[in-house]
Amino acid sequence: MTATNGGPTPGSDATGAGAGPGPARGDTVSAVVRQWQDVHPELDTGPMEIIGRINRCAALLQQAEDAPLRRAGLSRAEFDLLGALRRTGHELTPGELARETFSSGAAVTKRLKQLTERGLVERRGDTRDRRVAHVRLTDTGRGLVDGILPDQLAYETAVLSVLPPRDQDQLAGLLAELLGRLEGRMGALRA
């Protein structure tokens, strides 16, 4: 599915009319699915209805750049590192931070350097193994996370307010089930 990053693809009306089984939908993914059905009517394009929409929602949320974080001069990835340190309540190694935030080691190293320079985290060497570093929040970093979190949650609540609470609960449950299964199977799917 390649045409979900922008608006409707050329030649589509994005109304969702005739987008296959189920209710007509008027989003960009409907137009893309309809186009693929025209090109390959023999293929089941149903997975695009879900995966395409998850990807499109994620892209739109990333484009919004999390306004409260942006105002604080933080990227989502930096906030995720600070948040991991705050919510676990103890020092973490860069490797542990990479696992906590689903980031590469190189990305964590780069972000930690920036956060250290800003005085939000500090590193200390391990007394037994000089190759290992331990990272913790500074008081400034802790205050920043605690100050931003209520605004960030209010922002996310506003983003989700287009869905009634019951639908939000149902969506959260379905996504949790999908994520749990994917986390358990991704090694097998990559093979």
C-alpha positions as CSV (number, residue, x, y, z in Angstrom):
1,M,0.0,0.0,0.0
2,T,1.9,3.0,-1.2
3,A,-0.5,5.9,-1.7
4,T,-1.5,6.6,1.9
5,N,1.0,9.3,2.9
6,G,-0.7,12.2,1.3
7,G,-4.3,13.1,0.4
8,P,-6.4,11.1,-2.0
9,T,-4.5,9.6,-4.9
10,P,-4.9,11.1,-8.4
11,G,-8.1,10.1,-10.0
12,S,-9.8,9.1,-6.7
13,D,-12.7,10.9,-5.1
14,A,-11.9,9.5,-1.6
15,T,-15.6,9.1,-0.8
16,G,-15.2,5.4,0.0
17,A,-18.2,4.5,-2.1
18,G,-17.8,1.0,-3.4
19,A,-14.8,0.3,-1.2
20,G,-15.7,-3.3,-0.9
21,P,-17.6,-5.2,1.8
22,G,-18.8,-3.4,4.8
23,P,-19.9,0.2,5.2
24,A,-18.7,2.8,2.7
25,R,-15.8,4.8,4.2
26,G,-14.7,8.2,3.1
27,D,-11.0,8.2,4.0
28,T,-7.8,8.0,1.9
29,V,-7.4,4.3,2.4
30,S,-10.8,3.6,0.9
31,A,-9.6,5.2,-2.3
32,V,-6.4,3.3,-2.4
33,V,-8.2,0.0,-1.7
34,R,-10.7,0.7,-4.4
35,Q,-7.9,1.4,-6.9
36,W,-6.2,-1.9,-6.0
37,Q,-9.5,-3.7,-6.4
38,D,-9.8,-2.2,-9.9
39,V,-6.3,-3.3,-10.8
40,H,-6.4,-6.8,-9.1
41,P,-10.1,-7.7,-8.5
42,E,-9.0,-11.3,-7.7
43,L,-7.0,-10.3,-4.6
44,D,-8.4,-9.8,-1.1
45,T,-7.5,-6.2,-0.2
46,G,-9.1,-6.5,3.2
47,P,-5.8,-6.4,5.1
48,M,-5.2,-2.9,3.6
49,E,-8.4,-1.7,5.3
50,I,-6.7,-2.3,8.7
51,I,-2.9,-2.0,8.1
52,G,-3.3,1.0,5.8
53,R,-5.5,2.8,8.4
54,I,-3.1,2.0,11.2
55,N,-0.2,3.3,9.2
56,R,-2.1,6.4,8.1
57,C,-3.2,7.3,11.6
58,A,0.3,6.9,12.8
59,A,1.6,9.1,10.1
60,L,-0.9,11.8,10.8
61,L,-0.2,11.7,14.6
62,Q,3.5,12.0,13.9
63,Q,2.9,14.9,11.6
64,A,1.1,16.7,14.4
65,E,4.4,16.4,16.3
66,D,2.8,16.2,19.7
67,A,2.3,20.0,20.3
68,P,3.1,19.9,24.0
69,L,6.4,18.1,23.4
70,R,7.3,20.5,20.6
71,R,6.6,23.5,22.9
72,A,9.1,22.0,25.4
73,G,11.7,21.5,22.7
74,L,11.4,17.7,22.8
75,S,10.8,15.1,20.1
76,R,8.6,12.1,20.8
77,A,11.6,9.9,20.8
78,E,13.4,12.1,23.4
79,F,10.2,12.2,25.6
80,D,10.0,8.4,25.3
81,L,13.5,8.0,26.8
82,L,12.8,10.5,29.6
83,G,9.4,8.8,30.2
84,A,11.0,5.4,30.4
85,L,13.4,6.6,33.1
86,R,10.6,8.3,35.0
87,R,8.0,5.5,34.9
88,T,10.5,2.7,35.8
89,G,11.8,4.9,38.7
90,H,15.4,3.8,38.5
91,E,18.6,4.0,36.4
92,L,18.7,2.2,33.1
93,T,21.5,1.2,30.8
94,P,21.4,2.5,27.2
95,G,20.6,-1.1,26.1
96,E,17.6,-1.2,28.5
97,L,16.4,2.1,27.2
98,A,16.6,0.8,23.7
99,R,14.4,-2.1,24.6
100,E,12.0,0.1,26.6
101,T,11.5,2.5,23.7
102,F,11.8,0.1,20.7
103,S,14.8,2.1,19.4
104,S,18.1,1.2,18.0
105,G,21.2,1.5,20.2
106,A,22.7,4.1,18.0
107,A,19.5,6.3,18.2
108,V,19.4,6.0,22.0
109,T,23.1,7.0,22.2
110,K,22.5,10.1,20.0
111,R,19.4,11.1,22.0
112,L,21.1,10.6,25.3
113,K,24.0,12.8,24.3
114,Q,21.5,15.6,23.5
115,L,19.5,15.1,26.7
116,T,22.8,15.1,28.7
117,E,23.9,18.3,27.1
118,R,20.5,19.9,28.1
119,G,21.0,18.7,31.7
120,L,17.9,16.4,31.6
121,V,19.8,13.1,32.2
122,E,23.1,12.1,33.6
123,R,25.3,9.1,33.0
124,R,27.6,7.3,35.4
125,G,29.9,4.4,34.7
126,D,29.4,1.0,36.2
127,T,31.9,0.3,39.0
128,R,32.5,-3.2,37.8
129,D,32.4,-2.8,34.0
130,R,33.6,0.4,32.4
131,R,31.8,-0.5,29.1
132,V,28.4,-0.1,30.9
133,A,26.8,3.2,31.6
134,H,23.8,3.9,33.8
135,V,21.4,6.7,33.0
136,R,19.1,8.6,35.3
137,L,16.9,11.6,35.2
138,T,18.2,14.8,36.7
139,D,15.9,16.8,38.9
140,T,15.4,19.1,35.9
141,G,14.5,16.1,33.7
142,R,12.1,14.7,36.2
143,G,10.4,18.1,36.6
144,L,10.1,18.5,32.8
145,V,8.5,15.1,32.4
146,D,6.1,15.6,35.3
147,G,5.2,19.1,33.9
148,I,4.6,17.9,30.3
149,L,2.7,14.7,31.0
150,P,-0.6,16.2,32.0
151,D,-0.5,18.5,28.9
152,Q,0.5,15.6,26.7
153,L,-2.3,13.4,28.0
154,A,-4.8,16.2,27.5
155,Y,-3.6,16.6,23.9
156,E,-3.9,12.9,23.2
157,T,-7.4,13.0,24.8
158,A,-8.4,15.8,22.4
159,V,-7.1,13.9,19.4
160,L,-9.1,10.8,20.4
161,S,-12.2,12.8,21.2
162,V,-13.6,12.1,17.8
163,L,-14.5,8.7,19.1
164,P,-17.0,8.1,22.0
165,P,-15.4,6.6,25.1
166,R,-16.9,3.1,24.4
167,D,-15.4,3.1,20.9
168,Q,-12.1,4.2,22.4
169,D,-12.2,1.3,24.9
170,Q,-13.0,-1.2,22.1
171,L,-10.3,0.2,19.9
172,A,-7.7,0.0,22.7
173,G,-8.7,-3.6,23.4
174,L,-8.5,-4.6,19.7
175,L,-5.1,-2.9,19.3
176,A,-3.8,-4.5,22.5
177,E,-4.8,-7.9,21.2
178,L,-3.2,-7.3,17.8
179,L,0.0,-5.9,19.4
180,G,0.2,-8.8,21.8
181,R,-0.1,-11.3,19.1
182,L,2.4,-9.5,16.8
183,E,4.9,-9.1,19.6
184,G,4.7,-12.8,20.1
185,R,5.0,-13.7,16.4
186,M,7.1,-11.1,14.7
187,G,10.2,-13.3,14.6
188,A,8.3,-16.0,12.8
189,L,6.7,-13.5,10.4
190,R,10.2,-12.1,9.4
191,A,11.6,-15.5,8.4
